[in-house]
């Protein structure tokens, strides 16, 4: 997805100088743009959100301190019984 987004952006910049309504007139670019938008939507619907660095570091610290809170006990117990 990132590669197609970069290709799309490079092509638009080369052909048009900037993103504009003219991009939609080019069938291949319109398709690439819509595919890219669908990929972004899928990522968003999967629950991904950008996390500020400070929030991430706080989460990481709590993960290390409170490891038991984050362990999936069902999986851990299943692995021990196998």
Backbone as CSV, one residue per row, in Angstrom:
resi,resn,N_x,N_y,N_z,CA_x,CA_y,CA_z,C_x,C_y,C_z
1,UNK,0.815,-1.185,0.000,0.000,0.000,0.000,0.867,1.261,0.000
2,UNK,1.890,1.294,0.822,2.759,2.471,0.883,3.427,2.706,-0.463
3,UNK,3.841,1.633,-1.111,4.489,1.763,-2.412,3.520,2.364,-3.416
4,UNK,2.272,1.864,-3.453,1.311,2.407,-4.418,0.981,3.859,-4.102
5,UNK,0.959,4.226,-2.814,0.710,5.621,-2.450,1.847,6.500,-2.945
6,UNK,3.077,6.037,-2.790,4.226,6.815,-3.266,4.224,6.945,-4.780
7,UNK,3.921,5.868,-5.474,3.855,5.908,-6.941,2.773,6.892,-7.377
8,UNK,1.630,6.811,-6.728,0.525,7.714,-7.037,0.948,9.164,-6.843
9,UNK,1.523,9.467,-5.677,1.924,10.843,-5.385,2.978,11.350,-6.359
10,UNK,3.936,10.499,-6.717,4.978,10.895,-7.658,4.383,11.179,-9.036
11,UNK,3.467,10.329,-9.465,2.855,10.508,-10.781,2.030,11.802,-10.823
12,UNK,1.264,12.043,-9.778,0.448,13.262,-9.727,1.350,14.492,-9.750
13,UNK,2.412,14.467,-8.959,3.327,15.617,-8.916,3.978,15.847,-10.284
14,UNK,4.396,14.763,-10.925,5.069,14.877,-12.221,4.099,15.398,-13.297
15,UNK,2.879,14.881,-13.321,1.930,15.227,-14.374,1.185,16.544,-14.120
16,UNK,0.870,16.801,-12.858,-0.006,17.935,-12.557,0.626,18.982,-11.639
17,UNK,1.729,18.658,-11.014,2.361,19.596,-10.095,1.753,19.555,-8.711
18,UNK,0.464,19.253,-8.620,-0.224,19.149,-7.335,-1.514,18.361,-7.536
19,UNK,-2.088,17.931,-6.445,-3.352,17.199,-6.524,-4.466,18.177,-6.839
20,UNK,-5.247,17.897,-7.863,-6.361,18.768,-8.233,-7.456,17.909,-8.851
21,UNK,-8.540,18.556,-9.224,-9.658,17.836,-9.843,-9.251,17.177,-11.155
22,UNK,-8.206,17.693,-11.796,-7.751,17.116,-13.054,-7.286,15.676,-12.861
23,UNK,-6.818,15.362,-11.661,-6.358,14.005,-11.383,-7.503,13.022,-11.588
24,UNK,-8.703,13.406,-11.187,-9.863,12.514,-11.314,-10.219,12.234,-12.773
25,UNK,-9.793,13.098,-13.680,-10.078,12.891,-15.093,-9.211,11.799,-15.701
26,UNK,-8.108,11.482,-15.061,-7.195,10.435,-15.524,-7.657,9.125,-14.892
27,UNK,-8.170,8.216,-15.711,-8.810,6.991,-15.208,-7.888,6.158,-14.311
28,UNK,-6.648,5.966,-14.712,-5.732,5.149,-13.926,-5.436,5.804,-12.569
29,UNK,-5.215,7.113,-12.576,-4.938,7.815,-11.320,-6.161,7.804,-10.403
30,UNK,-7.330,7.980,-10.987,-8.556,7.939,-10.188,-8.690,6.581,-9.515
31,UNK,-8.409,5.519,-10.251,-8.469,4.169,-9.690,-7.447,3.964,-8.580
32,UNK,-6.228,4.452,-8.814,-5.189,4.331,-7.787,-5.592,5.093,-6.531
33,UNK,-6.140,6.293,-6.724,-6.543,7.109,-5.585,-7.655,6.414,-4.802
34,UNK,-8.639,5.874,-5.489,-9.740,5.198,-4.801,-9.258,3.942,-4.082
35,UNK,-8.335,3.205,-4.691,-7.766,2.029,-4.019,-7.016,2.450,-2.760
36,UNK,-6.270,3.529,-2.860,-5.517,4.029,-1.717,-6.482,4.436,-0.604
37,UNK,-7.564,5.104,-0.964,-8.558,5.509,0.032,-9.194,4.286,0.701
38,UNK,-9.458,3.242,-0.079,-10.014,2.012,0.487,-9.029,1.356,1.451
39,UNK,-7.747,1.394,1.114,-6.724,0.849,2.021,-6.690,1.629,3.326
40,UNK,-6.729,2.958,3.236,-6.738,3.780,4.446,-7.976,3.492,5.293
41,UNK,-9.103,3.298,4.640,-10.350,2.994,5.357,-10.233,1.660,6.086
42,UNK,-9.672,0.643,5.419,-9.498,-0.669,6.042,-8.587,-0.575,7.261
43,UNK,-7.524,0.203,7.151,-6.613,0.388,8.284,-7.354,1.056,9.434
44,UNK,-8.125,2.067,9.122,-8.875,2.782,10.155,-9.897,1.854,10.818
45,UNK,-10.630,1.083,10.011,-11.645,0.182,10.558,-11.034,-0.947,11.396
46,UNK,-9.765,-1.263,11.138,-9.107,-2.312,11.931,-8.766,-1.822,13.334
47,UNK,-8.917,-0.514,13.572,-8.673,0.030,14.899,-7.373,0.802,15.021
48,UNK,-6.605,0.874,13.963,-5.334,1.593,14.027,-5.585,3.078,14.239
49,UNK,-4.847,3.654,15.153,-4.864,5.098,15.365,-3.434,5.543,15.625
50,UNK,-3.095,6.726,15.201,-1.784,7.279,15.544,-1.778,7.557,17.040
51,UNK,-0.660,7.245,17.646,-0.534,7.455,19.075,0.604,8.438,19.313
52,UNK,0.327,9.499,20.069,1.411,10.441,20.365,2.559,9.714,21.068
53,UNK,3.771,10.170,20.818,4.959,9.499,21.345,4.900,9.342,22.866
54,UNK,4.500,10.387,23.564,4.454,10.310,25.029,3.463,9.242,25.494
55,UNK,2.316,9.169,24.833,1.320,8.160,25.183,1.872,6.751,24.925
56,UNK,2.543,6.582,23.801,3.137,5.279,23.478,4.179,4.888,24.520
57,UNK,5.041,5.822,24.909,6.071,5.523,25.905,5.446,5.173,27.253
58,UNK,4.373,5.861,27.619,3.661,5.527,28.862,3.082,4.118,28.791
59,UNK,2.472,3.786,27.657,1.914,2.445,27.481,3.019,1.396,27.554
60,UNK,4.123,1.660,26.886,5.240,0.719,26.874,5.784,0.491,28.285
61,UNK,5.890,1.558,29.049,6.356,1.449,30.428,5.376,0.625,31.253
62,UNK,4.076,0.889,31.104,3.088,0.123,31.868,3.085,-1.337,31.431
63,UNK,3.323,-1.574,30.158,3.400,-2.948,29.657,4.531,-3.706,30.351
64,UNK,5.653,-3.059,30.507,6.790,-3.702,31.165,6.552,-3.894,32.661
65,UNK,5.882,-2.947,33.310,5.631,-3.038,34.752,4.485,-3.984,35.074
66,UNK,3.455,-3.996,34.240,2.239,-4.765,34.523,2.027,-5.855,33.476
67,UNK,3.052,-6.625,33.240,3.019,-7.644,32.192,1.814,-8.588,32.336
68,UNK,1.463,-8.973,33.555,0.344,-9.897,33.798,-0.976,-9.363,33.236
69,UNK,-1.131,-8.076,33.291,-2.355,-7.432,32.805,-2.541,-7.643,31.300
70,UNK,-1.427,-7.773,30.578,-1.483,-7.849,29.119,-1.347,-9.262,28.565
71,UNK,-1.033,-10.226,29.407,-0.851,-11.594,28.937,-2.217,-12.239,28.728
72,UNK,-2.388,-12.897,27.606,-3.612,-13.641,27.338,-3.460,-14.996,28.023
73,UNK,-4.086,-15.132,29.186,-3.913,-16.323,30.009,-4.439,-17.583,29.323
74,UNK,-5.469,-17.443,28.512,-6.016,-18.601,27.804,-4.978,-19.199,26.862
75,UNK,-4.282,-18.361,26.138,-3.241,-18.843,25.223,-2.068,-19.390,26.009
76,UNK,-1.678,-18.699,27.070,-0.535,-19.137,27.875,-0.825,-20.496,28.493
77,UNK,-2.030,-20.686,29.060,-2.380,-21.967,29.677,-2.491,-23.072,28.637
78,UNK,-3.001,-22.774,27.461,-3.124,-23.764,26.393,-1.740,-24.237,25.961
79,UNK,-0.800,-23.326,25.851,0.573,-23.690,25.463,1.251,-24.540,26.514
80,UNK,0.972,-24.295,27.791,1.585,-25.083,28.877,1.046,-26.507,28.887
81,UNK,-0.227,-26.699,28.495,-0.813,-28.045,28.525,-0.407,-28.885,27.324
82,UNK,0.151,-28.265,26.293,0.559,-29.030,25.087,1.876,-29.582,25.267
